[in-house]
Amino acid sequence: MAFLPFSPLTIIAVALLATLISPSQSLTCTSQKFTSNKLYDRCSDLPRLTSYLHWSYNSGKKTLAIAFVAPPAKPDGWISWAINPTGTGMAGSQSLVAFKDSKGVMTVKTYNISSYSSIVASKLSFEVSDISAESSGGNMMIFATVALPGDLGTTFNQVWQVGPAVVNGGPGRHDFQPENLNAKGTLDLLRGESNGGGGGSRMKKKNIHGILNAVSWGILFPIGAIVARYLRVFQSADPAWFYLHASCQVSAYAIGVAGWGTGLKLGSESKGVTYSSHRNIGIALFCLATVQIFALFLRPKKDHKYRYYWNIYHHGLGYSILVLGIINVFKGLDILDPSKKWKSAYVIVLAALGVIALLLEAITWVVVLRRKSSRSTKPYT
């Protein structure tokens, strides 16, 4: 058995070290930047209508500075964000609505929506200052500072919406699809959480994307590498180790491609939000893994003169995939920003694989050295 100068244990250690040295600091939607260079303490990826909310809460002054970002239903449409002190829907909401006026300039109007049949520009039930709007990259943005009423509390209902057209200087009728009807939720200022009603299909897609990729690139590929490196040293495991290795890697590839596909879909639905390093590593992983799959069809026999070069190609790509896969799982966790227990659970899985690899490394070296020793002491005949 020919050992490479590094093992899956080394790869796992290097990948973990890389994530510690240069961790991704991006939380959900923090890649968004504003031309006014405004900064906010919190940012939330709202579950409906590809919308995002940035905010900073001043508990002393009881003011809330917000930036709401969303693509209008059509280029000449409108976007809206509102606080509803009395209910969970549109009726009763204190709304900020942004759109382009007749001259094509972004403007913001306030609407105290007392009923569904009465939607006219009016003063809100609380003070709002620093109101402005921008349009960039297919998104519209609303900026404002809200003086929160004393009886509102630090957790309240929020409503957001997008529409396709501006009619008579105001927002026209919006669609009544599930995405539109469920664009509502709560904002908890103390916990720094924004939750949407009805679950959120986009968040579910993100979770599915994360699970698929963590299982494939982050778990199955390392297991397949461990199987190939350590089990083949045992003669009784031949050729079972090869089929087990191939099954792990092919399964990992299939699951990884599914995860990669959901990532592309999420990217196409998230205008103005890009995670360049995570995306680029994902593309590189897909390309390398696709090339690696061809190794199954190009594998020469053990005594073939090109087997040595095939081993270099196969092992080199394999370890590259292993490193990039683990690093990208951590980048994905930083972007999704789930509960700390999920990142801790993945670290524990990697640590367990590392311990297993360490034990198997010692065992295989003992087996190989004993095998070489028995060959060198065997009498010539």
Disulfide bonds with the S-S distance in Angstrom:
Cys29-Cys43 1.67
